[in-house]
């Protein structure tokens, strides 16, 4: 049994080393924005301000989503099926998810506004790539 366990762990390690997961599109976009566009100091300062504000808003929405998930769990526990409480909890959760997506887009467009036209073109291509990564 010990040999099988060691072999399994070695297999997982080898798989991760040989076939690493690609970085998520959001990470690539963040990296491009901070390291690949040649932002000047004024742009970096504005970007830090935008990111600080967005981090607070994103955290609040993520907490709201967590609370919605807890309400959904409670509704499932009460109804043991797809009843009216479950449906209401799902609808509420979808509202919070939609709000997070809208806030994320607002943040993205605000970041774009601090870019020069040449930087914005590169940024736009990266955004399209990030949004369509799963479709390719």
ROMAR-80329 format. One line per field, with one value per atom (N, C-alpha, C, O): residue number from 0; x, z, y; atom name. Coordinates in steps of 0.1 Angstrom, whole numbers, plus 2048, in hexadecimal, padded with zeros to 3 digits. Last residue first. Example, Ala and Ser with C-alpha at 12.3 -4.5 7.8 and 13.67 -1.06 7.14 Angstrom:
2
seq: (1; 1; 1; 1; 0; 0; 0; 0);
x: (880; 889; 881; 886; 884; 87B; 884; 88E);
z: (847; 847; 84F; 850; 84E; 84E; 84E; 855);
y: (7EA; 7F5; 800; 80B; 7C7; 7D3; 7DF; 7DF);
atom: (N; CA; C; O; N; CA; C; O);
END
This chain:
136
seq: (135; 135; 135; 135; 134; 134; 134; 134; 133; 133; 133; 133; 132; 132; 132; 132; 131; 131; 131; 131; 130; 130; 130; 130; 129; 129; 129; 129; 128; 128; 128; 128; 127; 127; 127; 127; 126; 126; 126; 126; 125; 125; 125; 125; 124; 124; 124; 124; 123; 123; 123; 123; 122; 122; 122; 122; 121; 121; 121; 121; 120; 120; 120; 120; 119; 119; 119; 119; 118; 118; 118; 118; 117; 117; 117; 117; 116; 116; 116; 116; 115; 115; 115; 115; 114; 114; 114; 114; 113; 113; 113; 113; 112; 112; 112; 112; 111; 111; 111; 111; 110; 110; 110; 110; 109; 109; 109; 109; 108; 108; 108; 108; 107; 107; 107; 107; 106; 106; 106; 106; 105; 105; 105; 105; 104; 104; 104; 104; 103; 103; 103; 103; 102; 102; 102; 102; 101; 101; 101; 101; 100; 100; 100; 100; 99; 99; 99; 99; 98; 98; 98; 98; 97; 97; 97; 97; 96; 96; 96; 96; 95; 95; 95; 95; 94; 94; 94; 94; 93; 93; 93; 93; 92; 92; 92; 92; 91; 91; 91; 91; 90; 90; 90; 90; 89; 89; 89; 89; 88; 88; 88; 88; 87; 87; 87; 87; 86; 86; 86; 86; 85; 85; 85; 85; 84; 84; 84; 84; 83; 83; 83; 83; 82; 82; 82; 82; 81; 81; 81; 81; 80; 80; 80; 80; 79; 79; 79; 79; 78; 78; 78; 78; 77; 77; 77; 77; 76; 76; 76; 76; 75; 75; 75; 75; 74; 74; 74; 74; 73; 73; 73; 73; 72; 72; 72; 72; 71; 71; 71; 71; 70; 70; 70; 70; 69; 69; 69; 69; 68; 68; 68; 68; 67; 67; 67; 67; 66; 66; 66; 66; 65; 65; 65; 65; 64; 64; 64; 64; 63; 63; 63; 63; 62; 62; 62; 62; 61; 61; 61; 61; 60; 60; 60; 60; 59; 59; 59; 59; 58; 58; 58; 58; 57; 57; 57; 57; 56; 56; 56; 56; 55; 55; 55; 55; 54; 54; 54; 54; 53; 53; 53; 53; 52; 52; 52; 52; 51; 51; 51; 51; 50; 50; 50; 50; 49; 49; 49; 49; 48; 48; 48; 48; 47; 47; 47; 47; 46; 46; 46; 46; 45; 45; 45; 45; 44; 44; 44; 44; 43; 43; 43; 43; 42; 42; 42; 42; 41; 41; 41; 41; 40; 40; 40; 40; 39; 39; 39; 39; 38; 38; 38; 38; 37; 37; 37; 37; 36; 36; 36; 36; 35; 35; 35; 35; 34; 34; 34; 34; 33; 33; 33; 33; 32; 32; 32; 32; 31; 31; 31; 31; 30; 30; 30; 30; 29; 29; 29; 29; 28; 28; 28; 28; 27; 27; 27; 27; 26; 26; 26; 26; 25; 25; 25; 25; 24; 24; 24; 24; 23; 23; 23; 23; 22; 22; 22; 22; 21; 21; 21; 21; 20; 20; 20; 20; 19; 19; 19; 19; 18; 18; 18; 18; 17; 17; 17; 17; 16; 16; 16; 16; 15; 15; 15; 15; 14; 14; 14; 14; 13; 13; 13; 13; 12; 12; 12; 12; 11; 11; 11; 11; 10; 10; 10; 10; 9; 9; 9; 9; 8; 8; 8; 8; 7; 7; 7; 7; 6; 6; 6; 6; 5; 5; 5; 5; 4; 4; 4; 4; 3; 3; 3; 3; 2; 2; 2; 2; 1; 1; 1; 1; 0; 0; 0; 0);
x: (78D; 797; 79C; 7A5; 77C; 776; 780; 77C; 78C; 785; 77F; 77D; 795; 79E; 798; 79D; 787; 784; 78D; 78D; 790; 782; 77E; 774; 7AB; 7A7; 798; 795; 7AA; 7B0; 7AB; 7A8; 79E; 797; 79C; 795; 7B4; 7A6; 79E; 798; 7C8; 7CA; 7BC; 7BA; 7BE; 7C1; 7C2; 7BD; 7BE; 7B1; 7B3; 7AB; 7DA; 7D1; 7C4; 7BF; 7E1; 7E7; 7DE; 7DC; 7D2; 7D1; 7D6; 7CF; 7DD; 7CF; 7CC; 7C5; 7F6; 7F5; 7E6; 7E4; 7F0; 7F7; 7F6; 7F5; 7E2; 7DB; 7E3; 7DC; 7E9; 7EB; 7E4; 7E2; 7D2; 7DC; 7DD; 7D3; 7BE; 7CB; 7D6; 7E1; 7A8; 7A8; 7B6; 7B8; 7AC; 7AE; 7B0; 7B8; 7A2; 7B0; 7B4; 7BE; 787; 78E; 79D; 7A4; 782; 781; 788; 78D; 786; 78E; 78E; 798; 771; 77F; 788; 792; 75B; 75D; 76C; 772; 75F; 75F; 762; 76A; 75B; 767; 769; 774; 740; 74B; 759; 761; 734; 733; 73E; 744; 73B; 73F; 73F; 748; 72D; 73C; 741; 74C; 713; 718; 728; 72E; 710; 70F; 715; 71C; 712; 71C; 71C; 727; 6FB; 708; 714; 71D; 6E8; 6E9; 6F6; 6FC; 6EC; 6EF; 6F0; 6F8; 6E4; 6F2; 6F5; 700; 6C8; 6D0; 6DF; 6E6; 6C2; 6C0; 6C8; 6CE; 6C7; 6CF; 6CE; 6D8; 6B4; 6C2; 6CB; 6D5; 69D; 69F; 6AE; 6B4; 69F; 69F; 6A2; 6AA; 69E; 6AA; 6AB; 6B5; 684; 68F; 69C; 6A5; 675; 675; 680; 685; 689; 67D; 67F; 689; 698; 698; 68B; 683; 69F; 69C; 69C; 6A0; 69F; 6A4; 6A0; 69D; 698; 68F; 693; 68A; 6AD; 69F; 696; 68D; 6C5; 6C3; 6B4; 6AF; 6C1; 6C1; 6BF; 6B8; 6C2; 6B6; 6B5; 6AB; 6DD; 6D2; 6C5; 6BD; 6EA; 6EC; 6E1; 6DB; 6E2; 6DE; 6DF; 6D6; 6EF; 6E0; 6DB; 6D1; 709; 704; 6F5; 6EF; 709; 70B; 707; 701; 706; 6FC; 6FD; 6F3; 71E; 712; 706; 6FE; 72F; 730; 724; 71F; 726; 724; 726; 71E; 72F; 721; 71E; 714; 74A; 744; 735; 72F; 74D; 750; 74A; 745; 746; 73E; 740; 737; 75C; 74E; 745; 73C; 771; 770; 762; 75D; 76C; 76B; 76A; 763; 76F; 762; 761; 757; 78B; 781; 773; 76C; 796; 798; 78E; 789; 790; 789; 78B; 781; 7A2; 793; 78C; 782; 7BA; 7B7; 7A8; 7A1; 7BA; 7BA; 7B6; 7AF; 7BA; 7AF; 7AE; 7A3; 7D3; 7C7; 7BB; 7B2; 7E4; 7E4; 7D7; 7D1; 7DF; 7DC; 7DB; 7D2; 7EB; 7DC; 7D7; 7CD; 805; 7FF; 7F0; 7E8; 80A; 80C; 804; 7FD; 808; 7FE; 7FF; 7F4; 81E; 810; 806; 7FC; 833; 830; 822; 81C; 828; 830; 82C; 822; 829; 822; 82B; 836; 82E; 837; 830; 832; 820; 81B; 824; 822; 826; 828; 825; 826; 822; 82F; 831; 83D; 807; 811; 81F; 827; 7F9; 7F6; 801; 805; 802; 804; 803; 80B; 7F9; 807; 80A; 814; 7DD; 7E3; 7F2; 7F8; 7DB; 7D8; 7DE; 7E3; 7E4; 7EB; 7E8; 7F1; 7CF; 7DD; 7E6; 7EE; 7B9; 7BA; 7C8; 7CC; 7BF; 7BF; 7C0; 7C6; 7D6; 7C8; 7C9; 7D2; 7F1; 7EC; 7DE; 7DA; 7ED; 7F0; 7EB; 7E1; 7FD; 7F1; 7F4; 7FD; 817; 812; 806; 803; 821; 815; 810; 805; 837; 837; 82C; 82E; 82F; 83C; 83C; 841; 817; 818; 824; 824; 820; 816; 816; 815; 831; 837; 82D; 831; 81F; 82A; 82F; 831; 80F; 809; 814; 812; 822; 81B; 815; 815; 829; 833; 82D; 831; 811; 816; 821; 821; 810; 805; 80A; 808; 827; 825; 81B; 81D; 81F; 82B; 82B; 82E; 809; 808; 813; 811; 815; 80B; 809; 807; 826; 82C; 822; 825; 814; 81D; 823; 824; 808; 800; 809; 805);
z: (6EE; 6E4; 6E7; 6E0; 703; 6F6; 6EB; 6E1; 718; 718; 70B; 708; 70F; 711; 711; 70B; 70C; 703; 704; 6FC; 71F; 71F; 716; 717; 718; 726; 726; 72B; 6FF; 701; 70E; 70E; 706; 6FD; 6FE; 6FF; 715; 71B; 713; 718; 703; 70E; 715; 719; 6F2; 6EC; 6F8; 6F7; 704; 6FE; 6F9; 6FB; 709; 714; 70E; 713; 6F0; 6F5; 700; 701; 6EF; 6E4; 6E9; 6E7; 705; 705; 6FA; 6FD; 6FC; 707; 708; 70A; 6E8; 6E5; 6F0; 6ED; 6F7; 6ED; 6E9; 6E7; 71A; 70E; 703; 705; 736; 72C; 720; 71D; 747; 74A; 740; 741; 73D; 73B; 73F; 73A; 746; 738; 736; 72D; 760; 75E; 74F; 74D; 75A; 761; 75F; 75D; 74E; 746; 74D; 746; 765; 759; 751; 74C; 776; 77A; 76E; 76C; 767; 76A; 76E; 76A; 769; 75C; 75E; 757; 784; 77E; 771; 76E; 787; 78E; 788; 787; 778; 774; 77A; 773; 788; 77A; 775; 76E; 79F; 7A0; 791; 78F; 796; 79B; 79B; 798; 790; 785; 78A; 782; 7AA; 7A0; 794; 790; 7B5; 7BA; 7B1; 7AF; 7A5; 7A6; 7AB; 7A5; 7AC; 79E; 79E; 796; 7C7; 7C4; 7B6; 7B4; 7C2; 7CA; 7C7; 7C5; 7B5; 7AE; 7B5; 7AF; 7C9; 7BD; 7B6; 7B1; 7DC; 7E0; 7D3; 7D3; 7CD; 7D2; 7D5; 7D2; 7CB; 7BF; 7C2; 7BB; 7E6; 7DE; 7D2; 7CF; 7EC; 7F3; 7EC; 7EB; 7DA; 7D8; 7E0; 7DB; 7D2; 7D6; 7D5; 7D0; 7CA; 7C3; 7C6; 7BC; 7EA; 7DC; 7D6; 7DD; 805; 7FF; 7F1; 7EC; 815; 80A; 805; 7FF; 828; 82C; 822; 825; 819; 825; 829; 82E; 806; 802; 80D; 80C; 817; 810; 80B; 80B; 820; 829; 822; 827; 807; 80F; 819; 81A; 802; 7F9; 800; 7FF; 817; 816; 80D; 810; 80F; 81C; 81C; 821; 7F7; 7F7; 804; 804; 801; 7F8; 7F7; 7F7; 80E; 816; 80E; 813; 7F8; 802; 80A; 80E; 7EB; 7E4; 7EE; 7EE; 7FE; 7FB; 7F4; 7F7; 7FB; 808; 806; 80C; 7E1; 7E4; 7F1; 7F2; 7E5; 7DD; 7DF; 7DF; 7F6; 7FB; 7F3; 7F8; 7E4; 7F1; 7F6; 7FB; 7D0; 7CD; 7DA; 7DA; 7DF; 7D9; 7D6; 7D9; 7E5; 7F0; 7EB; 7F1; 7CC; 7D5; 7E1; 7E5; 7C1; 7BC; 7C5; 7C7; 7CF; 7D0; 7CB; 7D2; 7C7; 7D5; 7D7; 7DF; 7AB; 7B0; 7BF; 7C4; 7A9; 7A4; 7AA; 7AE; 7B5; 7BB; 7B6; 7BE; 7A3; 7B1; 7B8; 7C0; 78C; 78C; 79B; 79E; 794; 791; 792; 797; 795; 7A1; 79F; 7A9; 77B; 786; 792; 799; 76E; 76B; 776; 77A; 778; 77A; 778; 77F; 76F; 77D; 780; 789; 752; 759; 767; 76C; 747; 74E; 754; 759; 735; 737; 73D; 738; 733; 72B; 72D; 726; 743; 735; 72D; 720; 75F; 75A; 74B; 746; 764; 76D; 767; 76A; 74E; 753; 75B; 75A; 74E; 742; 747; 744; 766; 764; 758; 759; 762; 76D; 76A; 76C; 74D; 74B; 755; 752; 75A; 74F; 74C; 749; 76E; 772; 767; 769; 75D; 766; 76B; 76B; 752; 749; 752; 74D; 765; 762; 75A; 75C; 757; 760; 75C; 750; 752; 74C; 756; 75D; 766; 762; 75C; 761; 758; 761; 75C; 750; 752; 74C; 756; 75C; 762; 753; 74C; 741; 77C; 776; 767; 761; 77F; 781; 77B; 775; 77B; 772; 773; 769; 790; 783; 779; 770; 7A6; 7A5; 796; 791; 7A0; 7A0; 79F; 797; 7A2; 796; 795; 78A; 7BD; 7B3; 7A5; 79D; 7C8; 7CB; 7C0; 7BB; 7BF; 7BB; 7BD; 7B5; 7CA; 7BC; 7B7; 7AE; 7E5; 7E0; 7D1; 7CC; 7E5; 7E9; 7E3; 7DE; 7DD; 7D5; 7D8; 7CF; 7F3; 7E6; 7DC; 7D4; 807; 808; 7FA; 7F6; 800; 800; 800; 7F9);
y: (921; 91D; 910; 90B; 927; 924; 91F; 91A; 92F; 922; 91E; 912; 948; 93E; 930; 926; 95F; 955; 949; 940; 971; 96E; 962; 95C; 973; 96E; 96A; 95F; 97F; 971; 96B; 95F; 997; 98E; 980; 976; 9A1; 99F; 995; 98C; 9A3; 999; 997; 98C; 9B6; 9A9; 99F; 993; 9CC; 9C7; 9B9; 9B0; 9CF; 9CC; 9C5; 9BB; 9D8; 9CC; 9C6; 9BA; 9F0; 9E6; 9D8; 9CE; 9FE; 9FA; 9EF; 9E5; A04; 9FB; 9F6; 9EA; A17; A0B; A00; 9F4; A2B; A23; A16; A0C; A27; A2E; A25; A1A; A22; A1E; A27; A2E; A28; A2E; A2A; A2F; A1A; A28; A2E; A3A; A00; A03; A12; A16; A02; A00; A03; A09; A05; A0F; A0E; A18; 9EC; 9F8; A04; A0C; 9DC; 9D9; 9E6; 9EA; 9E5; 9E7; 9E5; 9ED; 9DE; 9EC; 9EE; 9F8; 9C2; 9C9; 9D8; 9DE; 9BE; 9BA; 9C1; 9C6; 9C7; 9CE; 9CB; 9D4; 9B2; 9C0; 9C9; 9D1; 99C; 99D; 9AB; 9B0; 9A2; 9A1; 9A2; 9A8; 9A2; 9AE; 9AE; 9B8; 987; 990; 99E; 9A4; 97C; 978; 983; 987; 987; 98B; 988; 98F; 97A; 989; 98D; 997; 960; 964; 973; 978; 960; 95D; 962; 968; 964; 96E; 96C; 976; 94C; 959; 964; 96D; 93A; 939; 947; 94C; 941; 942; 942; 949; 93B; 949; 94B; 955; 91F; 928; 936; 93D; 918; 915; 91E; 924; 920; 926; 924; 92D; 910; 91F; 925; 930; 8F3; 8FA; 909; 90E; 8DA; 8E7; 8EF; 8F1; 8CB; 8CB; 8D9; 8E2; 8CE; 8C1; 8C0; 8B5; 8E4; 8E0; 8D2; 8CB; 8E8; 8E9; 8E2; 8DA; 8E5; 8DD; 8DD; 8D2; 8F9; 8EB; 8E2; 8D8; 90F; 90C; 8FE; 8F7; 90E; 90D; 909; 901; 911; 905; 903; 8F8; 92B; 921; 913; 90B; 939; 939; 92E; 927; 934; 92F; 92E; 925; 942; 933; 92D; 922; 95C; 956; 947; 940; 95E; 95F; 959; 951; 95E; 954; 953; 948; 976; 969; 95D; 953; 988; 987; 97A; 973; 985; 981; 980; 977; 98E; 980; 97C; 970; 9A9; 9A1; 992; 98A; 9B1; 9B2; 9A9; 9A2; 9AC; 9A5; 9A5; 99B; 9BF; 9B1; 9A9; 99F; 9D7; 9D4; 9C5; 9BF; 9D5; 9D7; 9D2; 9CB; 9D3; 9C8; 9C9; 9BF; 9EC; 9E0; 9D5; 9CD; 9FD; 9FF; 9F2; 9EE; 9F2; 9F2; 9F4; 9ED; 9F6; 9E8; 9E8; 9DF; A12; A0B; 9FD; 9F8; A17; A1C; A15; A11; A0A; A05; A0A; A03; A19; A0B; A06; 9FF; A32; A31; A22; A20; A29; A2F; A2E; A2A; A21; A17; A1C; A15; A3A; A2F; A24; A1F; A47; A4C; A42; A41; A37; A38; A3D; A39; A23; A2E; A2F; A28; A02; A0D; A17; A13; 9EC; 9F7; A04; A0F; 9D5; 9E1; 9ED; 9F7; 9C0; 9BF; 9CB; 9CB; 9C2; 9C0; 9C1; 9C2; 9C7; 9CC; 9CB; 9D4; 9BC; 9CA; 9CF; 9DB; 9A2; 9AB; 9B9; 9C2; 999; 999; 9A3; 9AB; 99A; 9A2; 9A3; 9AE; 987; 995; 99E; 9A9; 970; 975; 983; 98B; 96E; 970; 975; 97E; 96A; 975; 978; 984; 950; 95D; 969; 973; 93D; 941; 94E; 956; 92B; 935; 939; 939; 907; 914; 91F; 91C; 8EF; 8F6; 903; 90A; 8DA; 8E4; 8EA; 8EC; 8BE; 8C4; 8CF; 8CD; 8B6; 8B4; 8BC; 8C1; 8BC; 8C1; 8C1; 8CA; 8AE; 8BD; 8C3; 8CE; 894; 89A; 8A9; 8B0; 891; 890; 897; 89E; 892; 89C; 89C; 8A7; 87C; 889; 894; 89D; 867; 86A; 878; 87E; 869; 86C; 86F; 877; 862; 86F; 873; 87E; 847; 851; 85F; 868; 83C; 83C; 847; 84E; 83E; 845; 846; 851; 82C; 83A; 842; 84D; 814; 81A; 829; 831; 810; 811; 818; 821; 80C; 818; 81A; 826; 7F4; 800; 80D; 816);
atom: (N; CA; C; O; N; CA; C; O; N; CA; C; O; N; CA; C; O; N; CA; C; O; N; CA; C; O; N; CA; C; O; N; CA; C; O; N; CA; C; O; N; CA; C; O; N; CA; C; O; N; CA; C; O; N; CA; C; O; N; CA; C; O; N; CA; C; O; N; CA; C; O; N; CA; C; O; N; CA; C; O; N; CA; C; O; N; CA; C; O; N; CA; C; O; N; CA; C; O; N; CA; C; O; N; CA; C; O; N; CA; C; O; N; CA; C; O; N; CA; C; O; N; CA; C; O; N; CA; C; O; N; CA; C; O; N; CA; C; O; N; CA; C; O; N; CA; C; O; N; CA; C; O; N; CA; C; O; N; CA; C; O; N; CA; C; O; N; CA; C; O; N; CA; C; O; N; CA; C; O; N; CA; C; O; N; CA; C; O; N; CA; C; O; N; CA; C; O; N; CA; C; O; N; CA; C; O; N; CA; C; O; N; CA; C; O; N; CA; C; O; N; CA; C; O; N; CA; C; O; N; CA; C; O; N; CA; C; O; N; CA; C; O; N; CA; C; O; N; CA; C; O; N; CA; C; O; N; CA; C; O; N; CA; C; O; N; CA; C; O; N; CA; C; O; N; CA; C; O; N; CA; C; O; N; CA; C; O; N; CA; C; O; N; CA; C; O; N; CA; C; O; N; CA; C; O; N; CA; C; O; N; CA; C; O; N; CA; C; O; N; CA; C; O; N; CA; C; O; N; CA; C; O; N; CA; C; O; N; CA; C; O; N; CA; C; O; N; CA; C; O; N; CA; C; O; N; CA; C; O; N; CA; C; O; N; CA; C; O; N; CA; C; O; N; CA; C; O; N; CA; C; O; N; CA; C; O; N; CA; C; O; N; CA; C; O; N; CA; C; O; N; CA; C; O; N; CA; C; O; N; CA; C; O; N; CA; C; O; N; CA; C; O; N; CA; C; O; N; CA; C; O; N; CA; C; O; N; CA; C; O; N; CA; C; O; N; CA; C; O; N; CA; C; O; N; CA; C; O; N; CA; C; O; N; CA; C; O; N; CA; C; O; N; CA; C; O; N; CA; C; O; N; CA; C; O; N; CA; C; O; N; CA; C; O; N; CA; C; O; N; CA; C; O; N; CA; C; O; N; CA; C; O; N; CA; C; O; N; CA; C; O; N; CA; C; O; N; CA; C; O; N; CA; C; O; N; CA; C; O; N; CA; C; O; N; CA; C; O; N; CA; C; O; N; CA; C; O; N; CA; C; O; N; CA; C; O; N; CA; C; O; N; CA; C; O; N; CA; C; O; N; CA; C; O; N; CA; C; O; N; CA; C; O; N; CA; C; O; N; CA; C; O; N; CA; C; O; N; CA; C; O);
END
